[in-house]
Amino acid sequence: MTQTAIIVGAGLGGLSAARGLEAAGWQVRVLEAAPQVRALGAGISITENGLSALDELGVGDAVRERAVRSLPEGIYTDQGSPLQEDFHADSSAVHAIHRGTLHEILRGDREVETGMRVVSATDASGGARASVTIEHGAADPDSTDARSERERRADRVRGTKLGRRIHRVLEPGDDPIDRKAERRASRDQVRAVRDARFETLEADLVIGADGIDSAVRKALWPKARTDYSGATTWLGVVQAEADSPAGPRMYLGRGAEFGMEPIDGGRVYWWGMALARMGGHAEDEIAAAQRQFDDWAPEVRDHIAATSQAGIIRRDLWSLATRLRSYHRPGVVLVGDAAHAMLPTLGQGGNSAFEDAATLGILLEDHSLEQALVEYDRERVERTQRFMAVAERIARTNTRMRSPLLVAARNGLLNLTPALATEIAGDWMLAWRSPRHTS
Ligand SMILES: Cc1cc2nc3c(=O)[nH]c(=O)nc-3n(C[C@H](O)[C@H](O)[C@H](O)COP(=O)(O)OP(=O)(O)OC[C@H]3O[C@@H](n4cnc5c(N)ncnc54)[C@H](O)[C@@H]3O)c2cc1C
C-alpha cells in the first residue's frame, strides 16, 4: 500500500522533501501556512554539495541552466583592498540564483495546500499514527515583513500556546487564548469551536519543514531554544551595474560585512550584515543601510543606492541554540531550518536542506520507515551540526568583531592564508555523498 506523508512548510526544505519522497513512491501532501507559496525577494548561493543533492532530487540541471555559475572574486576590506583573491578550485564555484526562480523550479506543478497553518503535531508512539493539527483561518504568519520582530515573536509564542491549548475549553468566537472564556464554555461549545477551527490530519510520516520557528519541533522537542545572533541583515536585488562583480565578493569591516554576487536575469543580489539591537526597524530601510555602510567602498554604496524601497528586506538573524540529538520521533522527522537553523555566514542553510531532503528520499526507497529515520540521523545530525558550529565561528570573526585591533589581526591573517588553503578547508563541506553511493 502507498505510504503517506504530510510535509509542513513549502520553503526550500519542504518543496525539496516533496520531490525526494515522491521519487521514493510516497504520496505527499504539502501544507503551507501562508496564503501563497512565496520566496524571499533575495538570492541564494548553491554550493557543490547542494547541487549534488539537487541532482538527486531531479532538478540539478534546471538549476544549472538558470543560475549564474562563478568563482568567488575575493574577500576585501570595507574600503575595497583585497584580503584574499584567486579562488581557482572548481569546487569553489557557486551557482547563484534568485530565490523566486529556485522555488519555481523546486515546486514544478506540485499542488501546495496554502492557508494551512499547523499549530501542533503528535508522533506515532502508543500505536497511533503521527498527526498534525491545522488552525483554519489563522493569521498569515509572515504578513510579518512589515511588522516588528517583537510582534513576530509574540505571534510565535501565541502559536505555541495555541497549540498547547487546543484541547482546552473555548467558547465559539472567542480568542482561544482567553483563559476566562475557556473556563466559561460548555463541552459542546468547545467541541463546536474546535471542529470548525481545528482539523487533525494523520499520515505515516510527518515532515517538519516549517523553518526556524517550527511548530512541529515545538510540539515534539519542546525544550529546543532559538537565539538572536546580535546582528541584522539587509537584502536587496538590483540590475547589474558597471561596478557589479562577476562572482561573489565579500567585504569585511568592524562589526559588519557586505556581500554581493550575480544572479539570474542580469541581476545582482547583495546583503549587508551588521550588529544591531533585536527588532530594530526604520521607516526608510535604504537610508538605514546607507548609514551603516556610508564609508565603505564605492561599489557597496552604489548597490544599496540602486535598490528600490520595495526591493529591500531587513531580517534579524536567529539560529537554533539547542543542538538536537536526534532529528526524528516515531513517524515524525525534521528537515532544514526546523532541525538545524544556522547563521547564514557559511551559506549552508539551504544547501543542507537539499541534502536532508535527498537523503531522506533515498533512505525511504529501500529501508523501512523506522530504519530510514535511524539512518537519517546517522547521515545528518553530525554533519549539519558541524555546519552550525562553523557558521557560528565565522560570525564571531566577521560580523561580531568590533575592536580595530582584532579586525586588523583578522585581516592580516586572511591576507596570509592563501585562497587555496581556504578552498581545501572547505572540502569536507562541499563533498556531500548521497547514501546511494556510501551504502
Ligand atoms: C540572509 C540570509 C542569507 C542566506 N543565504 C544562504 C545561502 O546563500 N545559501 C544557503 O544555502 N542558505 C542560505 N540561507 C539559509 C536559508 O535561507 C535557509 O536555511 C532555508 O531557507 C531554510 O529553508 P526551510 O525550508 O527549512 O525553512 P523556511 O525557508 O523558513 O521555510 C519554512 C516554510 O514553512 C512555512 N511555515 C512556517 N510555519 C508553519 C506552520 N506552522 N504551518 C505551516 N507552514 C509553516 C513558512 O511559511 C515557510 O514557507 C540564508 C539565510 C539568510 C537569513
The ligand as a Tripos MOL2 file, in Angstrom:
@<TRIPOS>MOLECULE
LIG
   53    58     1     0     0
SMALL
NO_CHARGES

@<TRIPOS>ATOM
      1 C1         20.2840   36.4880    4.9990 C.3       1 LIG1
      2 C2         20.2890   35.0360    4.6810 C.ar      1 LIG1
      3 C3         21.0740   34.5610    3.6470 C.ar      1 LIG1
      4 C4         21.1340   33.1960    3.3820 C.ar      1 LIG1
      5 N1         21.9150   32.7510    2.3620 N.ar      1 LIG1
      6 C5         22.0020   31.4380    2.1110 C.ar      1 LIG1
      7 C6         22.8100   30.9390    1.0430 C.ar      1 LIG1
      8 O1         23.4260   31.7100    0.2880 O.2       1 LIG1
      9 N2         22.8780   29.5950    0.8480 N.ar      1 LIG1
     10 C7         22.1930   28.7260    1.6400 C.ar      1 LIG1
     11 O2         22.2940   27.5230    1.4270 O.2       1 LIG1
     12 N3         21.4070   29.1640    2.6480 N.ar      1 LIG1
     13 C8         21.2890   30.4790    2.9000 C.ar      1 LIG1
     14 N4         20.4720   30.9320    3.9030 N.ar      1 LIG1
     15 C9         19.7090   29.9620    4.7120 C.3       1 LIG1
     16 C10        18.4330   29.5090    4.0050 C.3       1 LIG1
     17 O3         17.6910   30.6260    3.5520 O.3       1 LIG1
     18 C11        17.5670   28.6900    4.9580 C.3       1 LIG1
     19 O4         18.3710   27.7460    5.6110 O.3       1 LIG1
     20 C12        16.4740   27.9780    4.1810 C.3       1 LIG1
     21 O5         15.6220   28.9190    3.5560 O.3       1 LIG1
     22 C13        15.6740   27.0750    5.1250 C.3       1 LIG1
     23 O6         14.6270   26.5020    4.4000 O.3       1 LIG1
     24 P1         13.4320   25.7800    5.1690 P.3       1 LIG1
     25 O7         12.5180   25.2930    4.1020 O.co2     1 LIG1
     26 O8         13.9830   24.8300    6.1500 O.co2     1 LIG1
     27 O9         12.7370   26.9240    6.0390 O.3       1 LIG1
     28 P2         11.9540   28.2250    5.5410 P.3       1 LIG1
     29 O10        12.5820   28.8090    4.3330 O.co2     1 LIG1
     30 O11        11.8210   29.0910    6.7440 O.co2     1 LIG1
     31 O12        10.5240   27.6920    5.1010 O.3       1 LIG1
     32 C14         9.5710   27.2870    6.0510 C.3       1 LIG1
     33 C15         8.1950   27.3170    5.3810 C.3       1 LIG1
     34 O13         7.2500   26.7930    6.3140 O.3       1 LIG1
     35 C16         6.1450   27.6790    6.4100 C.3       1 LIG1
     36 N5          5.6330   27.5450    7.7940 N.ar      1 LIG1
     37 C17         6.1730   28.0670    8.9210 C.ar      1 LIG1
     38 N6          5.4430   27.7200    9.9900 N.ar      1 LIG1
     39 C18         4.4230   26.9610    9.5230 C.ar      1 LIG1
     40 C19         3.3360   26.3040   10.1570 C.ar      1 LIG1
     41 N7          3.1790   26.3630   11.4720 N.pl3     1 LIG1
     42 N8          2.4510   25.6000    9.3940 N.ar      1 LIG1
     43 C20         2.6290   25.5240    8.0360 C.ar      1 LIG1
     44 N9          3.6450   26.1420    7.3730 N.ar      1 LIG1
     45 C21         4.5190   26.8430    8.1220 C.ar      1 LIG1
     46 C22         6.7150   29.0620    6.1230 C.3       1 LIG1
     47 O14         5.6950   29.9580    5.7000 O.3       1 LIG1
     48 C23         7.7210   28.7320    5.0210 C.3       1 LIG1
     49 O15         7.1350   28.6970    3.7460 O.3       1 LIG1
     50 C24        20.3950   32.2900    4.1810 C.ar      1 LIG1
     51 C25        19.5830   32.7770    5.2000 C.ar      1 LIG1
     52 C26        19.5210   34.1340    5.4520 C.ar      1 LIG1
     53 C27        18.6530   34.6230    6.5800 C.3       1 LIG1
@<TRIPOS>BOND
     1     1     2 1
     2     2     3 ar
     3     2    52 ar
     4     3     4 ar
     5     4     5 ar
     6     4    50 ar
     7     5     6 ar
     8     6     7 ar
     9     6    13 1
    10     7     8 2
    11     7     9 ar
    12     9    10 ar
    13    10    11 2
    14    10    12 ar
    15    12    13 ar
    16    13    14 ar
    17    14    15 1
    18    14    50 ar
    19    15    16 1
    20    16    17 1
    21    16    18 1
    22    18    19 1
    23    18    20 1
    24    20    21 1
    25    20    22 1
    26    22    23 1
    27    23    24 1
    28    24    25 2
    29    24    26 1
    30    24    27 1
    31    27    28 1
    32    28    29 2
    33    28    30 1
    34    28    31 1
    35    31    32 1
    36    32    33 1
    37    33    34 1
    38    33    48 1
    39    34    35 1
    40    35    36 1
    41    35    46 1
    42    36    37 ar
    43    36    45 ar
    44    37    38 ar
    45    38    39 ar
    46    39    40 ar
    47    39    45 ar
    48    40    41 1
    49    40    42 ar
    50    42    43 ar
    51    43    44 ar
    52    44    45 ar
    53    46    47 1
    54    46    48 1
    55    48    49 1
    56    50    51 ar
    57    51    52 ar
    58    52    53 1
@<TRIPOS>SUBSTRUCTURE
     1 LIG1         1 GROUP 0 **** ****
